Amino acid sequence: NKEIFMDKSRFFLPTSADIECDHKKTVHNSLPYVQPYYHQHDGFEIYLFLNGNATYYIEHHCARLEKGSLFFTRPGELHRVECSNEIPYERVTINIRPAVLTALSTGTTNLAQCLHTTASGLDNILLLNNQTINEFLLLTSQLQRYLNLKPGTYGRDLMINCYLSQILYRVNILFLERPYTDAIDIMPPFVKSAMEFIDQNLTKNITMADICAHVHHNADYISRSFKKITGTSTQQYIIFKRIQLAQKYIAAGKSLNDACCLAGFNDYSNFARTFKKQIGLSPKDYQHSNHFNI
């Protein structure tokens, strides 16, 4: 599974197809399902949690998942899900490239509406009842069925678009009509504070001493706690965030040199080398790709 055997040197994991739908189950006492570190995608991910003992991390937030927890992540949002092996784990995910949402939307119905307008963090989570879960599973099973057919099969593309449109319509209605979010943020306050401090000072020279002074904890404790939650060191997290910022500047049309400087890198050669290691493309190739064309 790509989510278990991810390359720990990268935090950017591009989707491998325009549309992916995966229904995953584990058995009792199997290896725990762990996404070992914070990562981001170049598409949207819709995630329905069905069973297990799981924790969802997204950027500065963290929540326990319940049966029927439905949430989504946007392109570029750092996230991970961790699940123990005490209880069998089950979930359904749908990954969609932004261009697909544009193609399926109409002038009066934007199927990406909730994905763009809902606040980030734990506002992206809602809880489905059993009836809605079953309706969602019927649609996703049909979507999977047609995705598994050989490309070029008569009607395959039509039926994929049909079922995906229904799923996206239901997701939008559920999010747009929800009265409130009741997800409780269980991210340790000092870790959240450290992440926010890094984000606010991303283009400066951030040292561990600076982080310690801000959150009022010693370096060893911060390092252990930070790595347990994100799967990375604070220094690696800073690199992730700077590369992420550079991606946004490049997507916004900035020159590569400007993106390098604005993202906090002082040396273009180091920036280009780090960018390629993390993204899998050189800054120039990324500039000409369709990644993050949202």
N, C-alpha and C positions, 0 to 999 in steps of 0.2 A: 504494500500500500504506500502510495507516494507520501501520505501524511505522516507515516511512521518512519520511513527511511529517507527523510529529507536531508539534504546537504546542510550541515550545521554552519558552513561558512557563508551561506546565503540567507537573506531574509526575504528576498523577492521571489515569489513562486508564480510565474505566469500560468494562466489556464491553458490547457493543452488543446482545447476545442472551443468553438463558439458557445456550445451548450453542453454541460455535463450534469448527469443526475446519478447519484449513488446512494443506495440503501445499505448501510453497514450494520452488521450484528456481530457481537462476540459471544463466546460461550463462557460459562462459569469457570473461574480459575485460569483463564487464558492470560496472556501477557496484557498488562494494563494498556489502555489506549491513551497514548500521550503524544501530543504535538510538542516536541521538546523545546521550542523557543518561539518567541514572537516572530511573526512573518506577515507579509502582505501579498495581495494578488492584484492583477490588472483587470479584474472583473468583479462583479457583485456575487456574493455568496448568500444564499438563503438556506437556513439551517433549522431543522425541526428535531428537537431532542425527544426521544421516546422512552428510554430506560437507562438506568445506571446511576452512578454516584459521580457527578461531573461538576466541574467548575469552569466557567467561561471568563476569559480575560480579554478585554479590548482596551487598548491604550492605557488610560489611567484608572480604569474601572474593572471590577470583578464581581461576579454573581454566581450563586449556586443555581443549577438548572433543575427544573422539575419536569415531569412528564407533560408534554405539550408545550414546552418553551419553544417559541418560534422567534428567531432573530435574523438579522442580516448584517453583513459587513460590506462596506463600500471599498472600491479600489483605493489602495494606499493606507487603509486602516490596519494598524498592527494588532494582531489578535492571536489567541490560541485557546484550545479546549483541552482540559486534562481530566481523565476519568480513571478511577481505580479499578482493580479487578475483583472487588468484593461482590459486585452485582453485574450480571451480563449487561453490556452496553449496546444501545441501538440508537441510530439517528439516520435522517435523510438529509442530503445536501444537494443543492442545485447551484451550479456555477454558470454565470452568464456574462459574456462580454458586452460592454456598453453598446456597441453597434447593433446588437440583436434587439435590445430594448427600443432603440430608435426606429428600427425597421418594423417592429410589431406595433408601435404606437400610431395613433391617428391624430388628426388635428384637434379632436375634442377629447380624446382619451390617451393620456400620457401614462404608459405602464411603468414608468420609472418614477412616478410622482412621489410616492411615499419614500422611496429610496433616496431622493434628493431633499425632501422637505422635513422628514423626521429628524429630530435632534440626534446627535451622535451619542455614543456611550450606552448606558442602560435603557435609554428611551427606545432603543432598537429591539427591546424584548417585550413580547406579550405572551399570554398563556392561553392555549386553545383547550376547549372542552373536548370530550371523547367523540362527539358527533363530528365536530369540525376536524379533528385529527383524522378520523376515518375518511372523510370527504377528501382531505388533502392527500392521503395515502392512495386513494383510488386514482386521483389525477397523476400523481408522481409515478405510480406503477405503469400507467399507460404511456407516460412520457418516456420512461425507461424502455418500455417495449419497442417503441418506434425508433429510439436512438440506437438500439441494438441491432436493428435491421441493416442490411447491407446498403451503403450509400447508392443512390440511383434506383432503389426499389420504388415501384409506382406508389405514389401517395405519401411516401415517408416524410418528406419535407413539410407537406401540408399538415399532416397529423401532428408532427412535432410542434409546429407553430400553433396549431389549434390547442393542444393540451398545455403548452407553455403559456399561451395567452390567458387561458382560464386560471392557471395557477397564479400568474402575476396579477390578474384582476382580483382574485380572492385575497391575496396578500395585501394589495393596496386598500381594499375595503376594510380588512381587519385592522390595519394600522391607522387608517384615516378616521375610523369610527370608534377606536378604543377610547374609553373615558379617561384613563390615566395609566401610568406604569407603576407597578408595585414591586419591581425588582429592588432588592436591598444591596447596596454597594458594600462589599466586604473587603475591598482592597485595603491593606494596612495603611493607615494615614501617612506614615513617614515615607513609605514607598511611593505613594501617590504624590507626596510633596516633592520627593526627589525627581520624579518624572516631570512634574510641572516646572521645577527649577531648571532642569536640562532644556526643556522646550523653550522656556523664556530667555535662556542665555545661550542658545544653540550656536550662534556664530562667534561666541567668545571662547577663550581658552578656559575650559571647565576642568578643574582638578577635583580629585576625591576630597581634598581638604575643603574646597568650596561647598561640596555637597554635604559633608559632615557638619560644617558650620551652619548650613541652612536647616537641616533636619534634626540637628542636636542628637546624633547617634555616632558611635565610633565606626571606623572604616570597615572593620571585619564584619560587624553585624549588618551594616548596610549592604556590603558585597554579597554576603550569604543570602540575605533576604531577597535582594534584587535578582540574583541569579535563579533562586528557587521559583520566583514568579515569572520572570521573562525568559529564562533559559540562557541569558547572556550576561556578560559583565556590564558594568555601567559604561565603560569605555566603548565596548562594542555597540551598546545601545545608542551612544552619541553618534557613532559612525553611521548606524542604520538611519538615524533621524536626519543627519546631514545629507546623506545620499537621497533620502526621501524628499528632502527640501529641494535638492538639485533637480530631481525628476520633475517637480512641479514648476520650477523656473524654466526648464527646457521645454516642457509642454506649453508653457505660457508664451514661448517665443523668444526667450532671452538667448543671447549668444552663449556658447559653451564656456568661454572665459568668464562671462558675467555670472553664469550659474555656479561656476566653481567658487568665485569670490563671495557671492551672496549667500552661499550655503555654508560658509565658514572654513573653506579650504584655502590654504595659503600657497600651495604648490600645485600647478596644473598636472604635472606628471603623476604625483601621488593621487590626486583626485581621479584622473583617468584610470589608473591602475585599480584603485579601490572600487570605482564605479563598475568596471567590467567584472571584477570578482563578485560583486554583490548582485548585479543585474543580469550578467551573462552577455551583455552587449557593451561595446565601447560607447562613450557619450555621443559620438558622431552617429553611430549606427542607431542608437536609441532615438536620437533626434529625428531620424528618418523613418522610424517604425510607427506602428499604430498603437503602441502601449499608452494607456492613460488618455486615450482620445475620447474623453467623456463628454 
